[in-house]
């Protein structure tokens, strides 16, 4: 390699290092917003959603012991006349961001195996559009002595920030950094869950997975506008 070529290669490396260092410096030097932004959600799940009536479920001792003290949690278990059940939950971060994480991290620890995931598009009752991640789950359960079966479930989740929603963890992380740098905005993210098990084979007239997904979409379409602020218009780019 000639002297000129070596010099040119080093200049390119130096530029890349400088750019990388500049981005890192911005992340360090840009101050955290002094004001806590208004959350994109209201921490109050509706008592009634269509034919479902919900009762409040307290946070677990493990959640209270693990999550930062300023984390807020609200949760309800909904049941309809046919016996279908839906669990809905909102976790709202405080000053620390470790309240919010990917469910793909914690679900295996709870005994669930992920079969796959896809984004579902939902037309909300108030006219807004919402994208949620739909995880298809399975686990073994013992319904009677010596009788083990596979229990399937569908787990909807999405993240709500200040005037934005996204079904993707990577998008939430990107927006957290970008808006902190460009807008001095420290998102107070909420993590929303809507979940139900597939009841086919476990109860009379039980729902298969397709029917379960449709039930969750209808539930979300009606429930989400009640706790997502009107200033949260829809999807992240």
Buried (B, 14 or more C-beta within 10 A) or exposed (E): EEEEEEEEEEEEEEEEEEEEEEEEEEEEEEEEBEEEBEBBBBEEBBEEBBEBBBEEBEBEEEBEEEBEEEBBBBBBBBBBEEEBBBBBBBBBBBEEBEBBEBBBEEBEEEEBEBEEBEEBEBEBBEEBEBBBBBBBBBBEEEEEEEEEEEBBBBBBBBBBBBBBBBBBBEBBBBBBEEBBBEEEBBBBBBBBBBBBBBBBEBEEEBBEBEBBBEBBBBBBBBBBBBBBBEEBEBBBE
